[in-house]
Amino acid sequence: MKIYAINGSPRKNNNTATLLKKALQGAKQSVKNKEVQTEIINLYDYNYTGCKSCFACKRIGGKSYGKCAVKDDISEVLEKISDADALIFGSPVYLSSITGQLKSFLERLTFPYLVYDNSYSSIAPKKMPTAFIYTMNVKEDVMKKIGYEFNFRMIDGFIEKVFTKPLVMYSNDTYQFDDYSKYKVECFSEEDKAKTRKNQFPLDCEKAFKLGEILIK
Ligand SMILES: Cc1cc2nc3c(=O)[nH]c(=O)nc-3n(C[C@H](O)[C@H](O)[C@H](O)COP(=O)(O)O)c2cc1C
C-alpha cells in the first residue's frame, strides 16, 4: 500500500508539511497490519511547469491519450502516484488560493484524466481516496467572511471529479516566522499568534492525524 502526501509549500518543515506528516502517520497507524509505504513529495524540489495546452492527452488514438505528454522533472512523480492507494494534498494559502506550484501540479495531474464528454468523466487509472489540508494566516471567521472556501471548493471539486471527494481540513491563524521581532508586522500581534501556535496548532496536528486515519479506513 502506497500513500503519498503532496506538499505545496516551499517550506519542508513548517505548518503545511507538519500537518501532512501527521496525516501520513495517522494513515500508517490505521493500516498497521498491512505493509504500508508513506512518502511526502515536496513540489518545490522539482523544476516543472503547469499544463502547456498541447492537448496530446485528449488526441484520439494518440500515444499520450489520458496522460500528460509534457516531459520535465515532475513526470516521474505523476507516473509514480498514478497507482497510489491514497493522496493527501497540502497547501498554504497564497493570495486567497493554493500555491502556484500546487496549481501547476494539479493541472498536470488531473486534466489528462478529464474526458471532454458530456459528463466530463474521469479515466484516472485509480479512484483513490484523497484529502486536502489548507493552512493560512487568517482566522476561521475571516476565511469564511472573505469567501476563501469558494476557491477551495473549486480545487476540491476537480479532485473529486477525477479521483474522489477529498476530506478537507483547515489550519487557521498559522505562525509564519521563527522570530516576529525581525519582521515588519503590524496587522496582527505576535502574542496572539504565539497563543494559537501553542494552543491550537497541536489540536490541528491531532485533526490531521485523524484525517489520515479516517482516509484509509
Ligand atoms: C506569498 C504569500 C501569500 C500569502 N497569502 C495569504 C493569503 O492570501 N491569505 C492567508 O490567510 N495567508 C496568506 N499567506 C500566509 C500563509 O498561507 C500561511 O502562513 C501558511 O500557513 C504558510 O504555510 P507553510 O508554513 O507551510 O509555508 C501568504 C504567505 C505568502 C508567503
The ligand as an SDF file (V2000), in Angstrom:
LIG
                    3D

 31 33  0  0  0  0  0  0  0  0999 V2000
    3.2330   34.7720   -0.9220 C   0  0  0  0  0  0  0  0  0  0  0  0
    2.3370   34.5390    0.2420 C   0  0  0  0  0  0  0  0  0  0  0  0
    0.9910   34.8240    0.1400 C   0  0  0  0  0  0  0  0  0  0  0  0
    0.1230   34.5810    1.1980 C   0  0  0  0  0  0  0  0  0  0  0  0
   -1.2240   34.8650    1.0370 N   0  0  0  0  0  0  0  0  0  0  0  0
   -2.0770   34.5860    2.0550 C   0  0  0  0  0  0  0  0  0  0  0  0
   -3.4750   34.8220    1.9020 C   0  0  0  0  0  0  0  0  0  0  0  0
   -3.9540   35.2860    0.8720 O   0  0  0  0  0  0  0  0  0  0  0  0
   -4.2850   34.5290    2.9420 N   0  0  0  0  0  0  0  0  0  0  0  0
   -3.8060   33.9930    4.1180 C   0  0  0  0  0  0  0  0  0  0  0  0
   -4.5970   33.7270    5.0220 O   0  0  0  0  0  0  0  0  0  0  0  0
   -2.4910   33.7200    4.2720 N   0  0  0  0  0  0  0  0  0  0  0  0
   -1.6170   34.0070    3.2700 C   0  0  0  0  0  0  0  0  0  0  0  0
   -0.2730   33.7320    3.4270 N   0  0  0  0  0  0  0  0  0  0  0  0
    0.1940   33.0740    4.6810 C   0  0  0  0  0  0  0  0  0  0  0  0
    0.3540   31.5620    4.5350 C   0  0  0  0  0  0  0  0  0  0  0  0
   -0.7520   30.9580    3.8810 O   0  0  0  0  0  0  0  0  0  0  0  0
    0.4740   30.8770    5.8940 C   0  0  0  0  0  0  0  0  0  0  0  0
    1.4720   31.4750    6.6480 O   0  0  0  0  0  0  0  0  0  0  0  0
    0.7260   29.3820    5.7310 C   0  0  0  0  0  0  0  0  0  0  0  0
    0.3030   28.6900    6.8770 O   0  0  0  0  0  0  0  0  0  0  0  0
    2.1930   29.0760    5.4760 C   0  0  0  0  0  0  0  0  0  0  0  0
    2.3390   27.6960    5.2990 O   0  0  0  0  0  0  0  0  0  0  0  0
    3.7810   26.9990    5.4770 P   0  0  0  0  0  0  0  0  0  0  0  0
    4.2200   27.2890    6.8720 O   0  0  0  0  0  0  0  0  0  0  0  0
    3.5440   25.5560    5.2530 O   0  0  0  0  0  0  0  0  0  0  0  0
    4.7100   27.5770    4.4570 O   0  0  0  0  0  0  0  0  0  0  0  0
    0.6270   34.0150    2.4000 C   0  0  0  0  0  0  0  0  0  0  0  0
    2.0030   33.7430    2.5070 C   0  0  0  0  0  0  0  0  0  0  0  0
    2.8560   34.0130    1.4540 C   0  0  0  0  0  0  0  0  0  0  0  0
    4.3260   33.7040    1.6050 C   0  0  0  0  0  0  0  0  0  0  0  0
  1  2  1  0
  2  3  1  0
  2 30  2  0
  3  4  2  0
  4  5  1  0
  4 28  1  0
  5  6  2  0
  6  7  1  0
  6 13  1  0
  7  8  2  0
  7  9  1  0
  9 10  1  0
 10 11  2  0
 10 12  1  0
 12 13  2  0
 13 14  1  0
 14 15  1  0
 14 28  1  0
 15 16  1  0
 16 17  1  0
 16 18  1  0
 18 19  1  0
 18 20  1  0
 20 21  1  0
 20 22  1  0
 22 23  1  0
 23 24  1  0
 24 25  2  0
 24 26  1  0
 24 27  1  0
 28 29  2  0
 29 30  1  0
 30 31  1  0
M  END
$$$$
